[in-house]
Amino acid sequence: VSAKDRKKQFYLDFDGAMANAEVWLNGRKVGERPFGYSSFRVDLTPYILYGEDNVVAVRLNTEKFGARWYPGAGIYRHVYLVKTEPVHVAHWGVFVTTPEITDEYAEALVHLKIQNDFQEVVKGQYAVDIYELDNNDVSGEKVASVSKSPILLDAGRSVSDSVSLRVKSPKKWDLEHTNRYLARVSVYNKNKLADVYDVPFGFRTIRFTHDNGF
């Protein structure tokens, strides 16, 4: 890890590790997760050695899990090393719902959580833009946006907020037409861009009725 990254935050995101994961960095335990089907994150920042090699060790233990089937063992999905600024979108910190959809417009309700890892209060801001997204995950035309909104971030805490955006003439998602959009959240420490977080989503409705079912 470069010495230039001394003020950054470092995390390991595990998509799946079976079972009872324990994680160490440079001989110091940084986290654990019981069982093995859930994704989880550990914070490496306190024990990073800058300008030197760092050693991660992961111990998995399936000895206590007898079953009628074999669930497997080991790190069985991706592991990501995440580097962020101290002010950033929290883990899984953006979620989009679509509470209203018509042929004329659709509402995208963007829920977000922003983390402040500084030991001081930060006057932050965030902005949200929505783009069309093609089948190769390339963003296209911007179709909605919300300018910077202020948000006060307490030291070492996360703050949640939400914002509604209206998209005109939405291209709906269905099995034959897999139209998607991209919500991009930009986070600022004062006026300096600190983090950008993208979430793909689609506009669709589901409905149950007493006569037609699903």
Disulfide bonds with the S-S distance in Angstrom:
none
